[in-house]
Amino acid sequence: MQLTFYNSLTRRVEPLEPLVPGTVRMYTCGPTVYNYAHIGNFRAYMFEDLLRRTLEYAGLKVTHVMNLTDVDDKTIRGSREAGVPLRDYTATYKKAFFEDLDTLGIERATVYPAATDHVAEMIALIGKLFESGVAYQAPDKSVYFSVAKDPDYGKLAHLDRSGMRASVRISNDEYAKDDVGDFALWKAWDENDGDVKWDSPWGPGRPGWHIECSAMSTKYLGETFDIHTGGIDNLFPHHENEIAQAECATGKPFVKLWMHCAHLRVNGEKMSKSAGNFFTLRDLLAKGYTGREIRYVLLGGHYRQPLNFAFDALAAARTALARIDEFTVRMEALAAPAGGSGGAAPSPDGQAPSWPEKHLSAFAAALADDLNSPLAFAAVFALVNEGNRLAQAGSLDAAGAASALAALARMDTVLGVLARPAAAIPAEVQSLLDQRAAARQAKNWAESDRLRDAIAALGWTVKDTKDGQRLSKS
């Protein structure tokens, strides 16, 4: 399974060739923990989850680092407005972030370094930049990176260096894409920072946002590693500045492969509070949608294409997932051992049927082609369609059903959305279901209908199939 990905640095699709065979070291830009993450943030985290799972599907061992930005302009401003210490303020949103990851089924990274725990590493990295001649202390006592002294600056964003204004200093952590100038490595303390400060060789202050990721990624992954990811909005200036800092400090290439996901839009518009289309994950859960449905929508579009998030898409996700769940129930019934509920005879030759393998092959090929998730989902539904067709024709045996379930489970190690949620059947519902089975056995159709209505009143739907009663949550 040869994986190929689009490299933002070279602007080409390239085969993945890990620096250490069989192992991938990957860094992803994590949340700034000043508020609840919104669905645009989770579009990026979902893409990164898909990437990591695909790497593991291909048999690679992954070391995955995702930072937590818990000191920057936004976190300091938020903590001061709330009147609480920075660490207490950010702790609330760190906890919420991990809860949201669990809701969406996003696998945990290997390590989540927090910026405030790594200031010493940032100070050491800035010291190396002074040694290499690209850092300087300005009259305001802050330390800046001189872009004019880095001949490679702009290679990720493919900037025209002739238009750079080297004399401009930018102290804000985040700035516009067309602002090219010297950026802050260390921000001298002022009254707006309150009690947030650390001692350094250049006086009290705090690190700039960009130096945080360069210091933490190289600490945990080495001076050169395989993959760095993030949203396309981070490509410039944040990722450009990361490259400049790391490579000027070490003299080595920083990252081999850069991958960026496109923006998420809501109902065709840029998400913003003023437009009334700004949603956190918790906003959507409060509207009655599930983490599984939201995950399905976020995975549905190719990561390099803008994703339009709409409530119609959530409704469609609910329908699609119900279809997959019904297929799973049907296959489980057919795959049950002989003598069990609805079981069919095993394959005469004892061999697992091969037809699900062609869909697994199509699924793997889609993933290997720059994480083509739409085609991967197409392979899922091709499996569902063929399994249903064979079952309807009466030509699907227990081995075939079991093989289909195994293929679906294998696909779900990457998609993380196909497994049917376990729903505990209340004792009252189970009792009615058993009574209804007895009524149908006795051909008491009136009683069967009455019991079906009683089950529906309790929030459950029962369907009669040739394999017996099939129960699902309404």
C-alpha positions as CSV (number, residue, x, y, z in Angstrom):
1,M,0.0,0.0,0.0
2,Q,2.0,2.9,-1.3
3,L,0.7,6.2,0.1
4,T,0.8,9.4,-1.9
5,F,0.0,12.8,-0.5
6,Y,0.0,16.4,-1.8
7,N,3.0,18.3,-0.4
8,S,2.2,22.0,0.2
9,L,6.0,22.7,0.1
10,T,6.6,21.3,-3.4
11,R,3.0,21.6,-4.6
12,R,3.1,18.1,-5.9
13,V,1.6,14.8,-5.0
14,E,4.4,12.6,-3.8
15,P,4.9,9.1,-2.4
16,L,5.4,9.0,1.3
17,E,8.9,7.9,2.1
18,P,9.4,7.9,5.9
19,L,12.8,9.0,7.2
20,V,12.9,5.9,9.3
21,P,11.4,2.9,7.4
22,G,8.1,1.7,9.0
23,T,7.8,4.8,11.3
24,V,6.2,8.2,10.8
25,R,6.8,11.2,13.1
26,M,3.9,13.7,12.7
27,Y,3.1,17.1,14.2
28,T,-0.3,18.8,14.1
29,C,-1.2,22.3,15.2
30,G,-3.6,21.9,18.1
31,P,-6.1,24.3,19.7
32,T,-5.6,27.7,21.2
33,V,-7.4,27.0,24.5
34,Y,-9.2,30.3,25.0
35,N,-12.7,29.2,24.1
36,Y,-14.6,26.1,22.9
37,A,-13.3,24.8,19.6
38,H,-15.7,25.4,16.7
39,I,-16.6,23.0,13.8
40,G,-14.1,24.7,11.5
41,N,-11.3,23.7,14.0
42,F,-12.7,20.2,14.1
43,R,-12.5,19.9,10.3
44,A,-8.7,20.1,10.6
45,Y,-8.6,17.8,13.6
46,M,-10.7,15.3,11.7
47,F,-8.5,15.4,8.7
48,E,-5.5,14.7,10.9
49,D,-7.3,11.8,12.6
50,L,-8.0,10.4,9.1
51,L,-4.4,10.8,8.2
52,R,-3.1,9.1,11.3
53,R,-5.5,6.2,11.0
54,T,-4.6,5.8,7.3
55,L,-0.9,5.6,8.2
56,E,-1.6,3.0,10.8
57,Y,-3.9,1.1,8.3
58,A,-0.9,0.9,6.0
59,G,1.1,-0.7,8.8
60,L,3.2,2.3,9.9
61,K,4.0,3.1,13.5
62,V,3.0,6.7,14.2
63,T,4.4,9.1,16.8
64,H,1.9,12.0,16.8
65,V,2.4,15.2,18.6
66,M,-0.3,17.9,18.9
67,N,0.4,21.1,20.8
68,L,-1.9,23.0,23.2
69,T,-1.4,26.8,22.9
70,D,-2.2,28.0,26.4
71,V,-0.3,31.3,26.3
72,D,-0.8,33.9,23.5
73,D,-2.6,37.1,22.9
74,K,-6.1,35.5,23.1
75,T,-5.6,33.3,26.2
76,I,-4.1,36.2,28.1
77,R,-6.9,38.6,27.1
78,G,-9.5,36.0,28.0
79,S,-8.1,35.2,31.4
80,R,-7.8,38.9,32.3
81,E,-11.4,39.6,31.2
82,A,-12.6,36.6,33.2
83,G,-10.5,37.7,36.2
84,V,-8.9,34.3,36.7
85,P,-5.3,33.1,36.5
86,L,-4.1,32.0,33.0
87,R,-3.6,28.4,34.0
88,D,-7.1,28.1,35.5
89,Y,-8.7,29.8,32.5
90,T,-7.1,27.6,30.0
91,A,-7.7,24.4,32.0
92,T,-11.5,24.7,31.4
93,Y,-11.0,24.7,27.6
94,K,-8.3,22.0,27.6
95,K,-10.8,19.7,29.4
96,A,-13.6,20.7,26.9
97,F,-11.3,20.0,24.0
98,F,-10.6,16.4,25.1
99,E,-14.2,15.8,25.8
100,D,-15.0,17.0,22.2
101,L,-12.4,14.7,20.8
102,D,-14.0,11.8,22.5
103,T,-17.5,12.8,21.3
104,L,-16.2,12.8,17.7
105,G,-14.2,9.6,18.0
106,I,-10.9,11.3,17.3
107,E,-8.0,9.2,18.5
108,R,-5.6,10.7,21.0
109,A,-2.2,11.9,19.9
110,T,0.9,10.3,21.4
111,V,1.6,13.5,23.4
112,Y,0.0,16.9,23.9
113,P,2.7,19.4,25.0
114,A,1.4,22.6,26.5
115,A,3.3,25.8,25.6
116,T,3.5,27.0,29.2
117,D,5.4,23.8,30.1
118,H,8.0,24.3,27.5
119,V,9.1,28.0,27.8
120,A,12.7,26.9,28.7
121,E,12.9,25.1,25.3
122,M,11.7,28.2,23.6
123,I,14.3,30.4,25.3
124,A,17.0,27.9,24.3
125,L,15.8,28.0,20.6
126,I,15.8,31.8,20.6
127,G,19.4,31.7,21.9
128,K,20.4,29.6,18.9
129,L,18.7,32.1,16.6
130,F,20.9,34.8,18.1
131,E,23.9,32.6,17.5
132,S,23.0,32.2,13.8
133,G,22.5,36.0,13.4
134,V,18.8,36.1,12.5
135,A,17.4,37.3,15.9
136,Y,17.8,40.7,17.4
137,Q,16.4,42.7,20.3
138,A,14.5,45.8,19.4
139,P,14.3,49.1,21.4
140,D,11.0,47.9,22.8
141,K,13.0,45.0,24.4
142,S,11.1,42.4,22.4
143,V,13.1,39.9,20.3
144,Y,12.4,39.6,16.6
145,F,13.3,37.3,13.7
146,S,14.9,39.1,10.8
147,V,13.3,37.7,7.6
148,A,15.8,39.6,5.5
149,K,18.6,37.5,6.9
150,D,17.0,34.2,6.0
151,P,17.4,33.6,2.2
152,D,14.9,30.7,2.3
153,Y,12.1,32.6,4.0
154,G,8.9,32.3,2.0
155,K,9.5,28.9,0.4
156,L,6.4,27.3,1.9
157,A,4.0,30.1,0.9
158,H,6.0,30.7,-2.4
159,L,6.3,34.4,-1.5
160,D,7.8,37.0,-3.8
161,R,10.7,38.2,-1.7
162,S,11.0,41.4,-3.7
163,G,7.8,42.7,-2.0
164,M,9.0,42.1,1.6
165,R,9.3,45.0,3.9
166,A,12.2,44.0,6.2
167,S,11.9,47.0,8.4
168,V,8.4,46.2,9.5
169,R,8.1,44.6,12.9
170,I,4.9,42.5,13.8
171,S,4.3,41.9,17.4
172,N,0.9,40.4,17.2
173,D,0.8,36.6,17.4
174,E,-1.6,36.4,14.4
175,Y,-1.5,38.8,11.5
176,A,-2.8,39.2,7.9
177,K,-1.5,37.0,5.1
178,D,-0.2,40.0,3.2
179,D,1.8,41.3,6.2
180,V,5.4,40.2,5.6
181,G,7.9,41.5,8.2
182,D,10.0,40.6,11.2
183,F,8.0,38.6,13.7
184,A,8.2,38.4,17.5
185,L,10.2,35.5,19.0
186,W,10.0,36.9,22.6
187,K,7.5,39.6,23.6
188,A,8.7,41.9,26.3
189,W,6.3,42.1,29.3
190,D,3.9,45.0,29.5
191,E,0.9,45.8,31.6
192,N,-1.5,44.0,29.2
193,D,0.1,40.7,30.2
194,G,-0.7,41.1,33.9
195,D,1.1,38.4,35.8
196,V,1.9,36.3,32.8
197,K,5.7,36.5,32.3
198,W,8.9,34.4,32.5
199,D,12.5,35.5,33.1
200,S,14.8,35.4,30.1
201,P,18.2,36.7,29.0
202,W,16.3,39.5,27.2
203,G,14.2,40.5,30.2
204,P,10.8,39.4,31.5
205,G,8.3,38.5,28.9
206,R,6.7,35.5,27.1
207,P,7.3,33.6,23.9
208,G,5.7,34.6,20.6
209,W,3.2,32.1,19.2
210,H,5.3,30.8,16.3
211,I,8.3,29.8,18.4
212,E,6.1,27.6,20.5
213,C,5.5,25.0,17.7
214,S,9.1,25.0,16.5
215,A,10.4,24.3,20.0
216,M,7.9,21.6,20.9
217,S,7.9,19.8,17.6
218,T,11.7,19.4,17.5
219,K,11.8,18.4,21.2
220,Y,9.5,15.4,20.7
221,L,10.1,14.5,17.0
222,G,13.7,15.6,16.3
223,E,15.2,18.3,14.2
224,T,13.9,16.8,11.0
225,F,10.6,14.8,10.9
226,D,8.2,13.4,8.4
227,I,4.8,15.3,8.4
228,H,3.5,18.6,9.6
229,T,-0.2,19.3,9.2
230,G,-2.8,22.1,9.9
231,G,-5.5,24.2,8.4
232,I,-4.7,26.2,5.2
233,D,-5.0,29.4,7.2
234,N,-1.9,28.3,9.2
235,L,0.3,28.0,6.1
236,F,1.3,31.6,6.2
237,P,2.5,33.1,8.4
238,H,2.5,30.5,11.2
239,H,4.0,27.5,9.4
240,E,6.3,29.7,7.3
241,N,7.7,31.1,10.5
242,E,8.1,27.7,12.1
243,I,10.3,26.6,9.2
244,A,12.4,29.8,9.4
245,Q,13.0,29.4,13.1
246,A,13.8,25.7,13.1
247,E,16.0,25.6,10.0
248,C,18.0,28.7,11.0
249,A,18.5,27.2,14.5
250,T,19.6,23.7,13.4
251,G,20.9,24.1,9.8
252,K,18.8,21.1,8.8
253,P,15.5,20.6,6.9
254,F,12.6,20.9,9.3
255,V,9.8,18.9,7.7
256,K,9.6,16.6,4.7
257,L,5.9,16.7,4.0
258,W,3.5,19.6,4.7
259,M,-0.2,18.8,4.5
260,H,-3.0,21.4,4.8
261,C,-6.8,21.1,4.8
262,A,-9.1,23.6,3.2
263,H,-11.6,25.9,5.0
264,L,-15.0,24.8,6.3
265,R,-17.9,27.0,5.3
266,V,-21.4,27.0,6.7
267,N,-24.3,27.1,4.2
268,G,-21.9,28.4,1.6
269,E,-20.6,31.3,3.8
270,K,-17.6,32.0,5.9
271,M,-18.4,31.0,9.5
272,S,-18.7,34.0,11.8
273,K,-20.7,35.0,14.8
274,S,-22.0,38.1,13.0
275,A,-23.5,36.0,10.3
276,G,-25.2,33.7,12.8
277,N,-23.6,30.6,11.4
278,F,-20.9,30.1,14.0
279,F,-21.2,26.7,15.7
280,T,-19.2,24.8,18.3
281,L,-19.6,21.1,18.6
282,R,-21.7,21.6,21.7
283,D,-24.1,23.8,19.8
284,L,-24.7,21.0,17.3
285,L,-25.2,18.4,20.0
286,A,-27.7,20.7,21.7
287,K,-29.7,20.7,18.4
288,G,-30.0,16.9,18.7
289,Y,-27.2,15.7,16.4
290,T,-24.7,13.1,17.4
291,G,-21.0,13.1,17.4
292,R,-21.1,10.2,14.9
293,E,-23.3,12.2,12.5
294,I,-21.0,15.2,12.7
295,R,-17.9,13.1,12.2
296,Y,-19.5,11.6,9.1
297,V,-20.1,15.0,7.6
298,L,-16.6,16.3,8.4
299,L,-15.0,13.2,6.8
300,G,-17.3,13.3,3.7
301,G,-15.3,15.9,1.6
302,H,-11.8,15.6,0.4
303,Y,-9.5,17.4,2.9
304,R,-8.0,19.8,0.2
305,Q,-11.4,20.9,-1.0
306,P,-13.5,23.5,0.9
307,L,-16.3,21.7,2.9
308,N,-19.8,23.2,3.0
309,F,-21.3,22.3,6.3
310,A,-25.2,22.4,6.3
311,F,-27.9,20.9,8.4
312,D,-29.2,19.1,5.3
313,A,-25.8,17.3,5.3
314,L,-26.4,16.2,8.9
315,A,-29.8,14.9,8.0
316,A,-28.3,13.0,5.1
317,A,-25.6,11.6,7.4
318,R,-28.3,10.3,9.7
319,T,-30.0,8.5,6.8
320,A,-26.7,7.1,5.5
321,L,-25.6,5.8,8.9
322,A,-29.0,4.2,9.4
323,R,-28.5,2.4,6.1
324,I,-25.1,1.1,7.3
325,D,-26.6,0.0,10.6
326,E,-29.4,-1.9,8.9
327,F,-26.8,-3.7,6.8
328,T,-24.8,-4.5,9.9
329,V,-27.9,-6.0,11.6
330,R,-28.8,-8.0,8.5
331,M,-25.2,-9.4,8.2
332,E,-25.1,-10.2,11.9
333,A,-28.3,-12.2,11.6
334,L,-27.0,-14.1,8.6
335,A,-23.6,-14.7,10.0
336,A,-24.9,-16.2,13.2
337,P,-23.8,-19.9,13.7
338,A,-26.1,-22.7,12.5
339,G,-28.9,-23.1,14.9
340,G,-28.7,-19.5,16.0
341,S,-31.0,-16.7,15.2
342,G,-31.4,-16.5,11.4
343,G,-28.1,-18.2,10.7
344,A,-27.3,-19.6,7.2
345,A,-25.2,-22.5,6.4
346,P,-21.4,-21.9,6.2
347,S,-19.6,-21.9,2.9
348,P,-19.2,-25.5,1.8
349,D,-15.5,-25.2,1.1
350,G,-14.8,-23.5,4.4
351,Q,-13.1,-20.5,2.6
352,A,-14.0,-16.9,3.3
353,P,-15.8,-15.4,0.3
354,S,-13.6,-13.1,-1.8
355,W,-16.2,-10.5,-2.9
356,P,-15.7,-8.2,0.1
357,E,-12.0,-8.0,-0.7
358,K,-12.5,-6.1,-3.9
359,H,-14.3,-3.4,-1.9
360,L,-11.5,-3.4,0.7
361,S,-9.0,-3.0,-2.2
362,A,-11.0,0.0,-3.6
363,F,-11.2,1.5,-0.1
364,A,-7.4,1.2,0.4
365,A,-6.7,2.6,-3.0
366,A,-8.8,5.7,-2.3
367,L,-7.0,6.3,1.0
368,A,-3.6,5.9,-0.7
369,D,-4.5,8.5,-3.3
370,D,-4.1,11.6,-1.1
371,L,-6.8,10.5,1.5
372,N,-9.6,10.5,-1.0
373,S,-12.4,10.1,1.6
374,P,-15.3,10.5,-0.9
375,L,-14.1,7.5,-2.8
376,A,-13.4,5.6,0.4
377,F,-17.0,6.1,1.4
378,A,-18.1,5.0,-2.1
379,A,-16.3,1.7,-1.5
380,V,-18.2,1.3,1.8
381,F,-21.5,1.7,0.1
382,A,-20.5,-0.6,-2.8
383,L,-19.9,-3.3,-0.1
384,V,-23.3,-2.5,1.5
385,N,-25.1,-2.7,-1.9
386,E,-23.5,-5.9,-3.0
387,G,-24.1,-7.5,0.4
388,N,-27.8,-6.5,0.4
389,R,-28.2,-7.7,-3.2
390,L,-26.8,-11.1,-2.4
391,A,-28.9,-11.4,0.7
392,Q,-32.0,-10.4,-1.1
393,A,-31.3,-13.0,-3.8
394,G,-30.8,-15.7,-1.1
395,S,-27.3,-16.4,-2.2
396,L,-25.4,-15.0,0.8
397,D,-24.3,-17.6,3.3
398,A,-23.0,-17.3,6.8
399,A,-19.4,-17.1,5.6
400,G,-20.2,-14.3,3.1
401,A,-22.0,-12.3,5.8
402,A,-19.2,-12.7,8.2
403,S,-16.7,-11.7,5.6
404,A,-18.7,-8.6,4.8
405,L,-18.8,-7.7,8.5
406,A,-15.0,-8.2,8.8
407,A,-14.5,-5.9,5.8
408,L,-16.7,-3.2,7.3
409,A,-14.8,-3.4,10.6
410,R,-11.5,-3.1,8.8
411,M,-12.8,0.0,7.0
412,D,-13.9,1.4,10.3
413,T,-10.4,1.3,11.8
414,V,-9.9,4.3,9.5
415,L,-13.3,6.0,9.3
416,G,-14.3,5.5,12.9
417,V,-18.0,6.0,12.0
418,L,-19.3,2.7,10.7
419,A,-19.7,0.7,13.9
420,R,-23.3,0.5,15.1
421,P,-23.7,2.1,18.5
422,A,-24.7,-0.4,21.1
423,A,-28.2,0.5,22.4
424,A,-29.2,-1.3,25.6
425,I,-32.7,-2.7,25.2
426,P,-34.8,-1.9,28.2
427,A,-36.3,-4.9,30.0
428,E,-39.9,-3.7,29.2
429,V,-39.1,-3.4,25.5
430,Q,-37.5,-6.9,25.4
431,S,-40.5,-8.4,27.2
432,L,-42.8,-6.9,24.6
433,L,-40.6,-8.0,21.8
434,D,-40.6,-11.6,23.1
435,Q,-44.4,-11.5,23.5
436,R,-44.7,-10.3,19.9
437,A,-42.5,-13.1,18.6
438,A,-44.8,-15.6,20.4
439,A,-47.9,-13.8,18.9
440,R,-46.5,-14.1,15.4
441,Q,-45.6,-17.7,15.9
442,A,-49.3,-18.3,16.8
443,K,-50.3,-16.2,13.8
444,N,-52.1,-13.8,16.1
445,W,-51.6,-10.8,13.9
446,A,-53.9,-8.4,15.8
447,E,-51.8,-9.0,19.0
448,S,-48.6,-8.7,17.0
449,D,-49.7,-5.2,15.7
450,R,-50.8,-4.1,19.2
451,L,-47.4,-5.1,20.6
452,R,-45.6,-3.3,17.7
453,D,-47.4,-0.1,18.6
454,A,-46.6,-0.5,22.3
455,I,-42.9,-0.9,21.4
456,A,-43.1,2.2,19.2
457,A,-44.6,4.2,22.0
458,L,-41.5,3.4,24.1
459,G,-39.3,4.9,21.4
460,W,-38.3,1.7,19.5
461,T,-39.0,0.5,16.0
462,V,-39.5,-3.2,15.1
463,K,-39.3,-4.5,11.6
464,D,-40.3,-8.0,10.4
465,T,-37.7,-9.6,8.0
466,K,-37.3,-13.1,6.7
467,D,-34.5,-13.4,9.3
468,G,-36.9,-12.5,12.2
469,Q,-37.7,-9.3,14.1
470,R,-35.2,-6.4,13.8
471,L,-35.3,-3.8,16.6
472,S,-33.8,-0.3,16.4
473,K,-34.0,2.9,18.4
474,S,-36.5,5.3,16.8
